[in-house]
């Protein structure tokens, strides 16, 4: 990559969201970039992203325009320091792994019933996951709410609609 200037990084705390620029030959734009290398599964922290100036043609289409959109998300694959943040690079962190033992709760009107089962696939907060009841060998469709926890019934609708709010309870 001879002849290309290295991106100039500015810490997130020092700059507010940049205004969008018109893409023309030789134009530069401000984009979010990774401040350090991230491994697959790493959770993005505030210090992991910086505003960086890059040539307009190198800015990913549909890239996040606010650091708050990416902080707390998990890297889907290894990510290189200095690379522009792309929305396809990140996902909600996995809280249930396939074969994990999961406590499934039915919560309604002050009543809480729980059963333990085994997850049949990975899930992030707010995602539906199939849990195999280890006692009855029946499958339960539940919504992941945290590490090793899921809900069914009316609470599942709430967890799907506002996953981060439900998980903080």
C-alpha positions in Angstrom: 0.0 0.0 0.0 2.7 2.4 -0.9 1.6 6.0 -1.5 -1.3 5.8 0.9 -1.2 7.9 3.9 -1.9 6.1 7.2 -5.3 7.1 8.8 -5.1 9.8 11.4 -6.8 8.6 14.5 -8.6 10.8 17.0 -9.8 9.4 20.4 -13.7 9.1 20.5 -13.8 11.3 23.6 -12.1 14.2 21.8 -14.5 14.5 18.8 -18.3 14.5 18.3 -19.8 12.7 15.4 -18.5 14.2 12.1 -20.8 15.6 9.5 -21.1 13.6 6.3 -18.9 14.7 3.4 -19.6 14.6 -0.4 -17.6 11.8 -2.0 -15.5 13.3 -4.8 -12.2 12.3 -6.2 -9.5 12.8 -3.5 -12.1 13.6 -0.8 -11.7 12.3 2.7 -14.3 11.5 5.3 -14.3 10.7 9.0 -15.2 7.1 9.9 -15.1 5.0 13.0 -12.1 2.8 13.0 -10.7 0.1 15.3 -8.0 1.5 17.6 -6.5 -2.0 18.2 -6.7 -5.5 16.8 -9.7 -7.4 18.0 -10.0 -11.2 18.1 -13.3 -12.9 17.2 -15.6 -12.7 20.2 -13.9 -9.7 21.7 -16.4 -7.1 23.1 -15.9 -3.6 21.7 -15.0 -1.1 24.5 -15.1 2.7 24.2 -11.3 2.8 23.9 -11.4 0.3 21.0 -12.9 2.8 18.4 -11.6 6.1 17.2 -12.6 8.6 14.5 -10.2 8.3 11.6 -9.8 10.2 8.3 -9.8 8.0 5.2 -10.3 8.5 1.5 -14.1 8.6 0.8 -14.0 5.4 -1.5 -12.6 3.4 1.5 -15.5 4.3 3.8 -17.8 1.3 4.1 -21.4 1.9 2.9 -23.9 1.9 5.8 -21.1 2.1 8.4 -22.1 3.1 11.9 -22.0 6.9 12.4 -22.1 6.8 16.3 -19.7 5.0 18.6 -22.6 4.1 20.9 -23.9 1.8 18.1 -20.9 -0.5 18.3 -19.7 -0.3 21.9 -20.8 -3.5 23.6 -21.0 -5.6 20.4 -18.9 -8.6 19.8 -16.4 -9.1 16.9 -17.6 -11.7 14.4 -14.1 -12.3 13.2 -10.6 -10.9 13.8 -10.5 -7.2 13.1 -7.4 -5.1 12.3 -6.4 -1.9 14.0 -7.0 1.1 11.7 -9.7 -0.7 9.6 -13.0 1.2 9.3 -15.8 -0.2 11.4 -18.4 -2.1 9.2 -21.8 -3.1 10.4 -21.1 -6.7 9.2 -18.1 -7.0 11.5 -20.1 -7.0 14.7 -23.0 -8.8 16.4 -24.7 -8.9 19.8 -22.5 -10.9 22.2 -23.4 -14.5 22.5 -24.8 -15.3 26.0 -25.9 -18.9 25.4 -23.7 -21.5 23.6 -24.9 -24.8 22.1 -25.2 -27.5 24.8 -25.1 -24.9 27.7 -27.5 -25.7 30.6 -30.1 -22.9 30.6 -32.6 -21.9 33.2 -35.9 -21.2 31.4 -38.4 -19.1 33.3 -42.1 -18.5 32.8 -43.0 -15.1 34.4 -46.5 -13.8 34.6 -48.4 -11.8 37.2 -45.9 -12.3 40.0 -45.6 -16.1 39.3 -42.2 -17.4 38.3 -41.8 -21.1 37.2 -38.4 -22.4 36.1 -37.1 -25.5 34.3 -33.6 -26.3 33.3 -32.7 -27.5 29.8 -29.9 -27.8 27.2 -29.5 -25.2 24.5 -29.6 -26.6 20.9 -27.7 -23.6 19.4 -25.9 -20.4 20.3 -28.0 -17.2 21.1 -27.5 -13.5 21.8 -29.7 -11.5 24.1 -33.2 -11.1 22.5 -32.8 -14.1 20.1 -35.1 -17.1 20.1 -33.3 -20.3 21.1 -34.6 -23.9 21.3 -34.0 -25.5 24.7 -34.3 -29.2 25.2 -36.0 -30.0 28.5 -33.7 -32.6 30.1 -36.6 -34.2 32.1 -39.2 -34.5 29.4 -37.0 -34.5 26.3 -39.3 -31.9 24.8 -38.1 -28.7 23.0 -39.1 -25.3 24.4 -38.7 -22.1 22.2 -37.4 -19.4 24.6 -35.8 -16.0 24.3 -32.2 -15.5 25.6 -32.0 -12.9 28.4 -28.5 -13.4 29.8 -25.8 -16.0 30.3 -27.5 -19.3 30.9 -31.0 -17.6 31.2 -34.0 -17.5 28.9 -37.7 -16.7 29.3 -41.0 -17.9 27.7 -44.6 -16.6 27.9 -45.4 -12.9 28.3 -41.9 -12.1 29.4 -40.5 -13.5 26.1 -42.4 -10.8 24.2 -40.9 -8.1 26.3 -37.4 -9.6 26.0 -37.8 -9.7 22.1 -39.0 -6.1 21.9 -36.4 -4.5 24.3 -33.7 -7.1 24.9 -31.2 -4.8 26.6 -33.8 -3.4 29.0 -35.1 -6.9 30.0 -31.5 -8.2 30.5 -30.7 -5.5 33.0 -33.5 -6.6 35.4 
